[in-house]
Amino acid sequence: MNNEDKATGDADQSREFGAMGELLRELQKEEMEQNEISPAETPESRITQNTIDLMTEINATLKEIAETQKSILEELRMIK
């Protein structure tokens, strides 16, 4: 291999790296833009959301229990 071939090979590698580098920069740019639009959830926010969901479900269950108790009391009053 002579020096010309070696120089051509190095130039091809630098062009390839340049294209790959450009691709990586574009991907990073897209990821940053996407994160600005919808930032990733933090573990704390997921825990908070799970807690809110559980409390909502508990509240709905308690309402059902209260309605059932109310209907039972009404039936007992009608029987007496």
N, CA, C and O of each residue as an XYZ file, in Angstrom:
320
protein
N       0.848     -1.167      0.000
C       0.000      0.000      0.000
C       0.894      1.230      0.000
O       1.783      1.353      0.843
N       0.666      2.128     -0.929
C       1.489      3.334     -0.967
C       0.813      4.463     -0.180
O      -0.287      4.291      0.345
N       1.465      5.587     -0.108
C       0.971      6.695      0.701
C      -0.329      7.276      0.168
O      -1.164      7.738      0.945
N      -0.517      7.259     -1.186
C      -1.754      7.783     -1.762
C      -2.952      6.955     -1.312
O      -3.988      7.508     -0.944
N      -2.812      5.615     -1.339
C      -3.891      4.742     -0.908
C      -4.208      4.957      0.570
O      -5.367      4.950      0.986
N      -3.149      5.148      1.343
C      -3.323      5.356      2.774
C      -4.068      6.670      3.021
O      -4.963      6.725      3.864
N      -3.715      7.699      2.310
C      -4.356      8.999      2.467
C      -5.812      8.929      2.040
O      -6.673      9.526      2.686
N      -6.102      8.209      0.961
C      -7.468      8.059      0.482
C      -8.295      7.290      1.503
O      -9.445      7.639      1.770
N      -7.709      6.251      2.067
C      -8.393      5.464      3.087
C      -8.724      6.304      4.310
O      -9.823      6.195      4.852
N      -7.796      7.137      4.750
C      -8.042      8.006      5.902
C      -9.139      9.012      5.596
O      -9.978      9.298      6.450
N      -9.138      9.546      4.389
C     -10.158     10.515      4.006
C     -11.535      9.858      3.980
O     -12.521     10.460      4.407
N     -11.606      8.605      3.473
C     -12.880      7.898      3.458
C     -13.388      7.659      4.880
O     -14.578      7.808      5.157
N     -12.477      7.289      5.770
C     -12.881      7.060      7.153
C     -13.380      8.344      7.803
O     -14.359      8.317      8.549
N     -12.723      9.464      7.532
C     -13.149     10.717      8.143
C     -14.503     11.144      7.573
O     -15.323     11.714      8.292
N     -14.741     10.874      6.290
C     -16.046     11.188      5.704
C     -17.124     10.317      6.331
O     -18.220     10.793      6.630
N     -16.812      9.040      6.528
C     -17.772      8.130      7.128
C     -18.086      8.568      8.553
O     -19.247      8.579      8.965
N     -17.069      8.923      9.290
C     -17.271      9.388     10.656
C     -18.072     10.681     10.653
O     -18.928     10.892     11.513
N     -17.797     11.532      9.701
C     -18.532     12.798      9.592
C     -20.009     12.564      9.351
O     -20.853     13.235      9.944
N     -20.325     11.621      8.489
C     -21.724     11.299      8.213
C     -22.376     10.677      9.442
O     -23.514     11.001      9.781
N     -21.650      9.781     10.105
C     -22.184      9.161     11.317
C     -22.317     10.205     12.425
O     -23.288     10.200     13.182
N     -21.340     11.092     12.512
C     -21.407     12.156     13.503
C     -22.610     13.054     13.255
O     -23.303     13.455     14.190
N     -22.850     13.364     11.985
C     -23.997     14.198     11.628
C     -25.302     13.484     11.977
O     -26.236     14.108     12.481
N     -25.368     12.189     11.713
C     -26.550     11.398     12.048
C     -26.786     11.405     13.563
O     -27.916     11.582     14.017
N     -25.716     11.213     14.339
C     -25.841     11.242     15.792
C     -26.310     12.615     16.284
O     -27.130     12.703     17.198
N     -25.792     13.675     15.680
C     -26.222     15.022     16.076
C     -27.705     15.227     15.786
O     -28.419     15.818     16.597
N     -28.170     14.748     14.648
C     -29.587     14.875     14.292
C     -30.466     14.095     15.269
O     -31.511     14.581     15.700
N     -30.032     12.881     15.612
C     -30.801     12.068     16.555
C     -30.865     12.732     17.927
O     -31.914     12.735     18.571
N     -29.739     13.294     18.373
C     -29.726     13.990     19.654
C     -30.638     15.211     19.619
O     -31.344     15.495     20.587
N     -30.619     15.924     18.508
C     -31.465     17.107     18.366
C     -32.940     16.717     18.445
O     -33.719     17.378     19.132
N     -33.330     15.642     17.744
C     -34.709     15.173     17.785
C     -35.106     14.749     19.195
O     -36.211     15.043     19.652
N     -34.198     14.057     19.879
C     -34.492     13.605     21.239
C     -34.685     14.792     22.173
O     -35.588     14.784     23.010
N     -33.846     15.808     22.036
C     -33.976     16.998     22.877
C     -35.291     17.714     22.602
O     -35.953     18.170     23.535
N     -35.677     17.817     21.335
C     -36.941     18.456     20.993
C     -38.113     17.669     21.563
O     -39.069     18.254     22.073
N     -38.043     16.364     21.479
C     -39.110     15.518     22.003
C     -39.199     15.644     23.521
O     -40.299     15.665     24.075
N     -38.072     15.727     24.190
C     -38.068     15.883     25.644
C     -38.636     17.229     26.062
O     -39.239     17.340     27.129
N     -38.450     18.252     25.237
C     -39.021     19.555     25.545
C     -40.532     19.508     25.443
O     -41.228     20.149     26.230
N     -41.049     18.753     24.478
C     -42.492     18.646     24.277
C     -43.125     17.815     25.381
O     -44.113     18.234     25.984
N     -42.568     16.645     25.652
C     -43.106     15.765     26.689
C     -41.960     15.242     27.546
O     -41.402     14.180     27.268
N     -41.611     15.993     28.592
C     -40.485     15.559     29.425
C     -40.780     14.223     30.098
O     -41.931     13.893     30.384
N     -39.736     13.479     30.340
C     -39.883     12.173     30.974
C     -40.384     12.355     32.401
O     -40.045     13.323     33.081
N     -41.193     11.405     32.833
C     -41.714     11.451     34.184
C     -40.616     11.118     35.181
O     -39.773     10.253     34.941
N     -40.645     11.818     36.293
C     -39.721     11.483     37.367
C     -40.364     10.384     38.208
O     -41.587     10.240     38.197
N     -39.578      9.621     38.921
C     -40.167      8.580     39.776
C     -41.159      9.161     40.782
O     -42.174      8.534     41.086
N     -40.871     10.354     41.297
C     -41.771     10.986     42.262
C     -43.124     11.290     41.641
O     -44.157     11.097     42.282
N     -43.130     11.762     40.407
C     -44.405     12.093     39.767
C     -45.210     10.830     39.480
O     -46.439     10.854     39.533
N     -44.520      9.718     39.172
C     -45.234      8.454     38.962
C     -45.844      7.955     40.263
O     -46.973      7.464     40.279
N     -45.089      8.083     41.363
C     -45.606      7.664     42.663
C     -46.807      8.516     43.037
O     -47.816      8.000     43.518
N     -46.699      9.814     42.815
C     -47.801     10.718     43.119
C     -49.025     10.357     42.293
O     -50.137     10.319     42.819
N     -48.836     10.094     41.023
C     -49.961      9.737     40.157
C     -50.577      8.419     40.599
O     -51.801      8.285     40.606
N     -49.752      7.441     40.969
C     -50.277      6.166     41.454
C     -51.083      6.367     42.729
O     -52.131      5.745     42.905
N     -50.605      7.229     43.615
C     -51.318      7.520     44.857
C     -52.663      8.166     44.559
O     -53.672      7.814     45.170
N     -52.681      9.096     43.636
C     -53.936      9.761     43.253
C     -54.905      8.740     42.676
O     -56.091      8.759     43.006
N     -54.419      7.856     41.825
C     -55.282      6.823     41.243
C     -55.868      5.914     42.317
O     -57.055      5.588     42.287
N     -55.026      5.508     43.268
C     -55.503      4.648     44.361
C     -56.539      5.363     45.217
O     -57.550      4.768     45.590
N     -56.301      6.621     45.530
C     -57.240      7.374     46.350
C     -58.573      7.557     45.624
O     -59.633      7.513     46.249
N     -58.524      7.759     44.326
C     -59.742      7.893     43.543
C     -60.530      6.589     43.573
O     -61.752      6.603     43.722
N     -59.842      5.472     43.433
C     -60.496      4.167     43.476
C     -61.084      3.894     44.863
O     -62.199      3.383     44.975
N     -60.341      4.232     45.915
C     -60.841      4.051     47.280
C     -62.079      4.910     47.507
O     -63.051      4.455     48.111
N     -62.049      6.130     47.033
C     -63.187      7.031     47.187
C     -64.425      6.459     46.495
O     -65.522      6.490     47.054
N     -64.250      5.946     45.298
C     -65.377      5.362     44.580
C     -65.938      4.150     45.328
O     -67.154      3.973     45.410
N     -65.056      3.327     45.867
C     -65.482      2.153     46.635
C     -66.240      2.573     47.894
O     -67.269      1.983     48.225
N     -65.740      3.580     48.592
C     -66.424      4.069     49.797
C     -67.808      4.628     49.465
O     -68.747      4.447     50.240
N     -67.943      5.295     48.336
C     -69.254      5.797     47.916
C     -70.211      4.638     47.673
O     -71.377      4.699     48.063
N     -69.720      3.579     47.028
C     -70.573      2.404     46.798
C     -71.012      1.790     48.118
O     -72.172      1.407     48.267
N     -70.102      1.692     49.075
C     -70.426      1.125     50.392
C     -71.486      1.984     51.081
O     -72.441      1.456     51.651
N     -71.319      3.300     51.030
C     -72.282      4.207     51.666
C     -73.661      4.071     51.023
O     -74.670      4.073     51.728
N     -73.718      3.954     49.711
C     -74.999      3.786     49.023
C     -75.652      2.464     49.398
O     -76.867      2.401     49.587
N     -74.853      1.410     49.507
C     -75.383      0.103     49.907
C     -75.934      0.164     51.324
O     -77.022     -0.351     51.581
N     -75.205      0.785     52.250
C     -75.674      0.926     53.621
C     -76.967      1.738     53.687
O     -77.874      1.422     54.457
N     -77.035      2.778     52.875
C     -78.231      3.624     52.853
C     -79.447      2.824     52.374
O     -80.530      2.919     52.950
N     -79.251      2.036     51.314
C     -80.377      1.236     50.811
C     -80.793      0.165     51.817
O     -81.983     -0.127     51.934
N     -79.847     -0.426     52.546
C     -80.165     -1.420     53.576
C     -80.976     -0.756     54.692
O     -81.965     -1.331     55.147
N     -80.590      0.424     55.139
C     -81.326      1.142     56.177
C     -82.745      1.468     55.729
O     -83.694      1.353     56.505
N     -82.879      1.875     54.476
C     -84.217      2.178     53.960
C     -85.095      0.930     53.950
O     -86.274      1.005     54.296
N     -84.538     -0.213     53.561
C     -85.311     -1.453     53.565
C     -85.704     -1.842     54.996
O     -86.826     -2.290     55.232
N     -84.777     -1.670     55.952
C     -85.094     -1.980     57.338
C     -86.206     -1.087     57.870
O     -87.060     -1.555     58.624
N     -86.215      0.162     57.500
C     -87.266      1.093     57.926
C     -88.609      0.679     57.330
O     -89.646      0.778     57.987
N     -88.581      0.216     56.082
C     -89.836     -0.187     55.432
C     -90.400     -1.465     56.088
O     -91.616     -1.623     56.191
N     -89.545     -2.339     56.514
C     -89.985     -3.588     57.140
C     -90.623     -3.296     58.503
O     -91.614     -3.941     58.845
N     -90.108     -2.371     59.280
C     -90.628     -2.078     60.618
C     -91.871     -1.311     60.498
O     -92.478     -0.957     61.509
